[in-house]
Amino acid sequence: MTFAQPQKLSELAELTGARMIGDADFPVLGTNEIHRVKSGDVVFVNHPKYYDRALQSAATVILIDKEVECPPGKALLISEDPFEAFNKINLHFTKITHFGETLHELEVGDNTQIHPSAVIGNNVKIGSNCIIYPNVVIGDRTEIGDNVIIQSNTVLGGDAFYYRKTEHRFERLVSVGNVVIENNVEIGNGCTIDRGVTDSTIIGEGSVLDNQIQIGHDTIIGKKCLIASQTGIAGCCIIENEVTIWGQVGMASGVRIESGTVLLAKCGVNRDLKKGTYFGPIAEEFKQYLRKEVKLKNLK
């Protein structure tokens, strides 16, 4: 999330009750999750296992639960509960309406058809020559390009599946990002595409999604990808251009799939994959998988 105007480190310290290490006038441009963080952002970390990753990231301000040595050119916000403080910052700068308040500012391009039963949130942009079918739900801040088709019962911009476990319940990290659908995309019936936690979930130009597909927060789907029914892609994945994913593929969080890759049906992806054709519950190159199956068969 990028702030409408830069904030001072001291202002965020006051907002969150955190102790600051750094110049009070140190400029802060926004917040972001570690997977998408960039210069000027605040990132939070609340476990020693991830301290180094956060401190060495592109983030300029580290919201952390313990005082550590501050890298040159960065600042610290020290909080007893960085998770809660991060939520507080995001909610302060982003209005969450849950479709309960209509502010709209809806932009719709020429020749776009939107069925009356569609539900559209606030600050949504829809391009030209689009077709939005019955019962589609489009969440706040969603951006849709030109020549896009969205079939019935699809939800764009649901909450990210991002929680922490406490003694009594799961606590949600508030999602203040959005969904971006680029030009010439087709999305089938009953798909669910979660908005980013602090950035955008992106469906690249010319990609086609079948029915009943789940795409997690902050995932980026490249251009001209083809994704078949019942595929589940976790958050923060990067699917490069012209990747083909067949039915019931499951993908773990944070993996990258190289351009031109083919994932055959029911493939399980738990790591980054180079270009190739893959199959199996733990994805392996298809030819290798077949050779293994022949060897196993010959053992009988």
Summary of the structure (lengths in Angstrom):
residues: 300
radius of gyration: 21.2
end to end distance: 57.8
largest distance: 72.7
contacts: 1023
relative contact order: 0.08
helix: 15%
strand: 32%
